[in-house]
């Protein structure tokens, strides 16, 4: 028997209902915040992610589904969503048009890594990207958008914040961090020895326990911010406090690429195990420029949908389901037309085979219908349909013109 590939799961029944509810909820909220839907291809040039995610990252070095297509193009399945949105933004010359542009997206991403709970090889993200404003109020807007989505879904979270500085304050901080690591090089893991050469700030994100203990004494970026970055971070934390939104400053929360700047954040949940980050993002004021566009301030985020599916609180009420059945073969056509009318404003199940009265009632209950509608010889002659409310256990006979 052919089975699904490892780390690529089917989505149906309760999970698919939760997935659909997530998409409809997040979409409605994103639109309220002025974001418009964008769809980018699943397949992109590998160069896009080499330049955006970085060749030194595990994503590019180890995890991408990369191959050469029939035209001998070096392509890959997208491992994340931001780079494709920025590529589309530049390709459409929106970076030259000026103004503010806000987009949201959702869809599958692909990373070849060891599958575990909350980490799949094909997974789905919902994300949003805002271009054209450097204001800290836009950072706040993005945080509030995520807050509203998670609250609407009934998902609890903790918000972690950090500032990554800017091209003014990051280089001197990076030098201090490198000096610290080199002074303790005999105590750091092999990965950190490699990171300090390629991408020093990523050592702070190391999961090795001994490294984590060591880096508690490492220089803190928030203590080395320039005046502008310090003012923006102070303003953001002030606004969050004024709005009653709890947060914690995590000085080890980093993004290791040069185009990330200032605000970085993660929403984490304590109810899903080791992979507890459910949303993350930050400001990336130089990424548009890195991808050959005009320098454009930008901020965005992504939510890992599979990671929060089991946490979603589904609404208690469900849309009523109507079961339609006929007792004689010759009345199926009429039944179908009546059921189709009802489909204009309700969920409808049509039984195509004639059944006895009792059999129809039994079938309706089996599929969880709220109403059972049965057409027999008497109903045909009087142009009515027999209806039973299976929830309240009440019966009635309705004229055809009252079905809607």
C-alpha positions as CSV (number, residue, x, y, z in Angstrom):
1,X,0.0,0.0,0.0
2,X,1.3,3.4,-1.0
3,X,1.5,5.7,2.0
4,X,2.2,9.4,2.5
5,X,5.8,10.5,2.7
6,X,7.4,10.9,6.1
7,X,6.7,14.3,7.6
8,X,3.9,15.1,5.0
9,X,0.6,14.5,6.7
10,X,-3.0,14.3,5.4
11,X,-5.4,16.8,6.8
12,X,-9.0,15.8,7.2
13,X,-12.0,15.4,9.6
14,X,-11.4,17.4,12.8
15,X,-8.0,18.7,11.8
16,X,-9.3,20.0,8.5
17,X,-12.2,21.7,10.2
18,X,-9.8,23.4,12.6
19,X,-7.6,24.4,9.7
20,X,-10.5,25.9,7.8
21,X,-11.6,27.8,10.9
22,X,-8.1,29.1,11.4
23,X,-7.8,30.4,7.8
24,X,-11.3,32.1,7.8
25,X,-10.6,33.7,11.2
26,X,-7.1,34.9,10.5
27,X,-8.1,36.1,7.0
28,X,-11.0,38.2,8.3
29,X,-8.9,39.8,11.0
30,X,-6.0,40.5,8.6
31,X,-8.4,42.3,6.3
32,X,-9.7,44.4,9.2
33,X,-6.1,45.6,9.7
34,X,-5.9,46.6,6.0
35,X,-3.9,43.7,4.7
36,X,-4.7,42.2,1.3
37,X,-4.3,38.6,0.1
38,X,-1.2,37.7,-1.9
39,X,-0.3,34.3,-3.4
40,X,3.2,33.4,-4.5
41,X,4.5,30.2,-6.1
42,X,5.5,27.2,-4.1
43,X,8.5,26.7,-6.5
44,X,11.1,29.5,-6.6
45,X,14.7,30.0,-7.7
46,X,17.1,28.7,-5.1
47,X,19.0,31.9,-5.3
48,X,16.1,33.7,-3.7
49,X,16.5,31.9,-0.5
50,X,20.3,31.8,-0.6
51,X,20.2,35.6,-0.6
52,X,17.3,36.1,1.8
53,X,17.6,33.2,4.4
54,X,21.4,33.0,4.0
55,X,23.7,30.3,2.7
56,X,25.1,29.7,6.2
57,X,21.7,28.8,7.6
58,X,20.6,25.2,8.2
59,X,17.5,25.9,6.0
60,X,19.6,26.6,2.9
61,X,22.5,24.3,3.8
62,X,20.6,21.2,4.9
63,X,16.8,21.5,4.7
64,X,15.6,22.8,1.3
65,X,13.9,20.5,-1.2
66,X,16.2,21.6,-4.0
67,X,16.6,20.2,-7.5
68,X,17.3,21.0,-11.2
69,X,14.2,21.2,-13.4
70,X,14.0,20.2,-17.0
71,X,15.2,23.6,-18.1
72,X,18.3,23.1,-15.9
73,X,17.1,25.8,-13.6
74,X,18.2,25.6,-9.9
75,X,14.9,25.6,-8.1
76,X,13.5,24.6,-4.7
77,X,10.2,24.3,-2.8
78,X,9.8,27.4,-0.6
79,X,11.0,26.8,2.9
80,X,9.3,30.0,4.2
81,X,7.0,32.7,2.9
82,X,8.6,36.2,3.4
83,X,11.2,35.9,0.6
84,X,8.6,35.1,-2.1
85,X,6.4,38.1,-1.0
86,X,9.4,40.4,-1.1
87,X,10.4,39.0,-4.5
88,X,6.9,39.7,-5.8
89,X,7.0,43.2,-4.3
90,X,10.2,44.0,-6.1
91,X,9.2,42.3,-9.4
92,X,6.0,44.4,-9.6
93,X,8.2,47.5,-8.9
94,X,6.1,48.4,-5.9
95,X,9.3,49.4,-4.1
96,X,9.5,52.3,-6.7
97,X,5.9,53.2,-6.4
98,X,6.2,54.4,-2.8
99,X,3.3,54.3,-0.3
100,X,2.3,51.6,2.1
101,X,1.6,48.0,1.0
102,X,0.3,45.3,3.3
103,X,-0.2,41.7,2.4
104,X,-1.2,38.4,4.0
105,X,-0.7,34.9,2.7
106,X,-1.1,31.3,3.7
107,X,0.0,28.0,2.2
108,X,2.4,25.0,2.4
109,X,6.2,25.4,3.1
110,X,8.8,22.6,2.8
111,X,11.9,21.7,4.9
112,X,13.7,18.4,4.9
113,X,14.3,18.0,8.7
114,X,13.6,15.3,11.3
115,X,9.8,15.2,11.8
116,X,8.5,15.5,15.3
117,X,5.5,17.1,17.0
118,X,5.0,20.6,15.7
119,X,7.7,20.1,13.0
120,X,6.8,18.6,9.6
121,X,8.5,18.5,6.3
122,X,5.4,19.9,4.7
123,X,3.8,22.5,7.0
124,X,1.6,25.5,6.6
125,X,2.1,29.1,7.6
126,X,-0.1,32.1,7.8
127,X,1.9,35.3,7.4
128,X,1.7,39.0,6.8
129,X,4.2,41.6,5.5
130,X,4.0,45.4,5.7
131,X,6.1,47.5,3.4
132,X,6.7,51.3,3.4
133,X,6.6,52.5,7.0
134,X,9.5,52.6,9.6
135,X,7.2,53.7,12.4
136,X,7.2,51.7,15.6
137,X,3.4,51.9,15.5
138,X,3.5,49.5,12.5
139,X,5.5,47.0,14.7
140,X,2.8,47.4,17.3
141,X,0.1,46.9,14.7
142,X,1.6,43.6,13.6
143,X,1.8,42.4,17.2
144,X,-1.8,43.4,17.8
145,X,-2.8,41.5,14.6
146,X,-1.3,38.3,15.9
147,X,-2.8,39.0,19.4
148,X,-6.2,39.3,17.9
149,X,-5.9,36.1,15.8
150,X,-4.7,34.0,18.7
151,X,-7.4,35.5,21.0
152,X,-10.1,34.8,18.5
153,X,-8.9,31.2,18.3
154,X,-8.7,30.8,22.1
155,X,-5.0,30.1,21.9
156,X,-2.9,31.2,25.0
157,X,0.5,32.6,24.5
158,X,3.5,34.4,25.9
159,X,5.1,37.3,24.0
160,X,8.9,37.6,23.8
161,X,10.6,40.7,22.6
162,X,14.1,41.9,21.7
163,X,15.8,44.6,19.6
164,X,18.4,43.7,17.0
165,X,19.7,47.2,16.6
166,X,20.6,48.7,13.2
167,X,23.7,49.1,11.0
168,X,24.9,51.7,13.4
169,X,24.8,49.8,16.6
170,X,25.0,46.1,15.4
171,X,28.6,46.1,14.2
172,X,30.2,47.2,17.5
173,X,28.0,44.9,19.4
174,X,28.9,42.0,17.1
175,X,32.6,42.7,17.7
176,X,32.0,42.5,21.5
177,X,30.1,39.3,21.2
178,X,32.8,37.7,19.0
179,X,35.5,38.7,21.6
180,X,33.4,37.1,24.3
181,X,32.9,33.8,22.5
182,X,36.6,33.7,21.5
183,X,37.6,34.2,25.1
184,X,35.5,31.2,26.1
185,X,36.0,29.2,22.9
186,X,37.0,26.0,24.8
187,X,33.6,25.9,26.4
188,X,31.4,26.4,23.4
189,X,30.0,23.7,21.1
190,X,31.3,22.9,17.6
191,X,28.2,24.6,16.0
192,X,29.0,27.8,17.9
193,X,32.6,27.7,16.8
194,X,31.3,27.7,13.2
195,X,28.6,30.3,13.8
196,X,31.0,32.8,15.3
197,X,32.9,32.8,12.0
198,X,29.9,33.0,9.7
199,X,27.1,34.6,11.7
200,X,28.1,35.5,15.2
201,X,24.8,36.6,16.6
202,X,23.3,33.2,16.0
203,X,25.4,31.8,18.9
204,X,22.8,33.3,21.2
205,X,20.2,31.0,19.8
206,X,22.2,27.9,20.5
207,X,20.2,25.1,22.1
208,X,23.2,23.4,23.7
209,X,22.7,23.5,27.5
210,X,26.3,24.4,28.4
211,X,26.3,27.2,25.7
212,X,23.0,28.6,27.1
213,X,24.6,28.8,30.5
214,X,27.7,30.5,29.2
215,X,25.8,33.1,27.1
216,X,23.9,34.3,30.1
217,X,27.0,36.4,30.8
218,X,27.4,37.5,27.2
219,X,27.0,41.1,26.2
220,X,23.3,42.1,25.7
221,X,22.4,43.9,22.5
222,X,19.6,45.9,24.3
223,X,22.4,47.4,26.4
224,X,24.3,48.5,23.3
225,X,21.6,50.1,21.2
226,X,22.1,53.5,19.5
227,X,19.9,56.4,20.5
228,X,17.3,55.8,17.7
229,X,17.0,52.0,18.3
230,X,16.8,52.5,22.1
231,X,14.1,55.1,21.7
232,X,12.0,52.9,19.3
233,X,12.3,49.9,21.6
234,X,11.4,51.9,24.7
235,X,8.4,53.3,22.8
236,X,7.2,49.9,21.7
237,X,7.4,48.5,25.2
238,X,5.7,51.6,26.6
239,X,2.8,51.2,24.2
240,X,2.4,47.5,25.0
241,X,2.3,48.2,28.7
242,X,-0.3,51.0,28.2
243,X,-2.5,48.5,26.3
244,X,-2.2,45.9,29.0
245,X,-0.3,43.4,26.8
246,X,2.2,41.3,28.8
247,X,5.6,40.7,27.4
248,X,9.1,39.6,28.4
249,X,12.4,40.8,27.0
250,X,14.4,37.8,25.8
251,X,18.0,39.0,24.9
252,X,18.7,35.7,23.2
253,X,15.9,36.1,20.7
254,X,17.8,36.8,17.5
255,X,17.5,36.8,13.7
256,X,21.0,36.1,12.3
257,X,20.9,38.0,9.0
258,X,22.1,41.5,8.3
259,X,18.9,42.8,6.9
260,X,16.9,42.2,10.2
261,X,16.8,45.3,12.4
262,X,15.2,46.6,15.6
263,X,12.1,44.7,16.7
264,X,12.2,40.9,16.9
265,X,9.5,38.9,18.6
266,X,8.1,35.4,19.2
267,X,4.7,34.2,20.5
268,X,5.2,30.9,22.4
269,X,2.8,28.5,24.0
270,X,3.5,26.2,26.9
271,X,0.9,23.7,25.8
272,X,2.6,22.1,22.7
273,X,5.9,20.6,23.8
274,X,9.4,21.4,22.9
275,X,8.6,23.2,19.6
276,X,6.8,26.0,21.5
277,X,7.1,28.9,19.1
278,X,3.8,29.4,17.4
279,X,4.4,32.8,15.7
280,X,7.4,34.9,15.1
281,X,8.7,37.8,13.1
282,X,10.2,41.2,13.2
283,X,11.5,44.2,11.3
284,X,13.6,43.6,8.1
285,X,14.3,47.1,6.7
286,X,17.1,45.9,4.4
287,X,15.6,42.8,2.8
288,X,14.0,44.6,-0.1
289,X,17.4,46.1,-0.9
290,X,19.1,42.7,-0.5
291,X,16.8,41.4,-3.3
292,X,17.7,44.2,-5.7
293,X,14.9,46.6,-4.8
294,X,14.9,50.1,-3.5
295,X,15.5,50.3,0.2
296,X,12.1,49.9,1.9
297,X,11.3,49.5,5.6
298,X,9.3,46.4,6.3
299,X,8.0,44.3,9.2
300,X,6.1,41.0,9.2
301,X,5.4,37.6,10.8
302,X,4.4,34.0,10.3
303,X,2.3,31.7,12.3
304,X,2.9,27.9,12.2
305,X,-0.6,26.6,11.6
306,X,0.0,22.9,12.5
307,X,1.6,23.9,15.8
308,X,-1.6,25.4,17.1
309,X,-4.3,23.2,15.5
310,X,-4.9,21.2,18.7
311,X,-5.1,24.4,20.8
312,X,-7.8,26.1,18.7
313,X,-11.1,26.5,20.6
314,X,-13.8,25.7,17.9
315,X,-17.1,27.5,18.2
316,X,-19.7,25.5,20.0
317,X,-22.6,26.1,17.6
318,X,-22.5,24.3,14.2
319,X,-24.3,25.1,11.0
320,X,-27.4,22.9,10.8
321,X,-27.3,19.9,8.4
322,X,-30.5,18.9,6.5
323,X,-31.0,15.3,5.3
324,X,-33.3,14.9,2.3
325,X,-34.7,11.5,1.3
326,X,-37.4,10.1,-0.9
327,X,-39.5,6.9,-0.4
328,X,-40.1,6.1,-4.1
329,X,-37.7,6.1,-7.0
330,X,-39.9,8.2,-9.2
331,X,-39.7,11.1,-6.7
332,X,-35.9,11.4,-6.6
333,X,-35.9,14.1,-9.3
334,X,-38.4,16.3,-7.3
335,X,-36.4,15.6,-4.1
336,X,-33.2,16.7,-5.7
337,X,-34.7,20.0,-6.9
338,X,-36.1,20.8,-3.5
339,X,-32.9,20.0,-1.8
340,X,-31.0,22.1,-4.2
341,X,-33.2,25.1,-3.3
342,X,-32.4,24.5,0.4
343,X,-28.7,24.5,-0.5
344,X,-28.9,28.2,-1.2
345,X,-28.9,28.9,2.6
346,X,-28.0,25.6,4.4
347,X,-25.9,22.5,4.5
348,X,-27.7,19.7,2.7
349,X,-27.2,15.9,2.4
350,X,-29.2,14.2,-0.4
351,X,-29.9,10.5,-0.3
352,X,-30.1,9.3,-3.9
353,X,-31.6,5.9,-3.2
354,X,-35.3,5.4,-2.2
355,X,-35.6,4.2,1.4
356,X,-38.3,3.4,3.9
357,X,-39.4,6.1,6.3
358,X,-37.5,4.4,9.3
359,X,-34.4,3.9,7.2
360,X,-34.2,7.6,6.3
361,X,-34.6,8.6,9.9
362,X,-31.8,6.2,10.9
363,X,-29.5,7.4,8.2
364,X,-30.1,11.1,9.1
365,X,-29.2,10.4,12.7
366,X,-26.0,8.4,11.7
367,X,-24.6,11.4,9.8
368,X,-25.4,13.8,12.6
369,X,-28.1,15.7,10.7
370,X,-30.2,18.3,12.6
371,X,-33.2,17.9,10.3
372,X,-34.6,15.0,8.4
373,X,-36.8,15.9,5.4
374,X,-38.7,13.0,3.7
375,X,-40.7,13.0,0.5
376,X,-43.4,10.3,0.0
377,X,-46.5,9.8,-2.2
378,X,-48.7,11.9,0.1
379,X,-46.2,14.8,0.1
380,X,-46.0,14.7,-3.7
381,X,-49.8,15.0,-4.0
382,X,-50.0,17.9,-1.5
383,X,-46.7,19.5,-2.6
384,X,-45.3,19.4,0.9
385,X,-42.4,17.7,2.6
386,X,-42.3,16.0,6.0
387,X,-39.7,17.5,8.4
388,X,-38.4,16.3,11.7
389,X,-36.2,18.4,14.0
390,X,-33.9,15.7,15.3
391,X,-32.5,18.0,18.0
392,X,-35.8,19.0,19.5
393,X,-37.7,15.8,18.5
394,X,-40.5,17.8,16.8
395,X,-42.3,17.2,13.5
396,X,-44.0,19.4,10.9
397,X,-45.1,19.4,7.3
398,X,-43.9,22.2,5.1
399,X,-45.2,23.5,1.7
400,X,-42.5,23.4,-0.9
401,X,-42.5,27.2,-1.3
402,X,-41.6,27.6,2.4
403,X,-38.5,25.4,2.3
404,X,-36.2,28.4,2.0
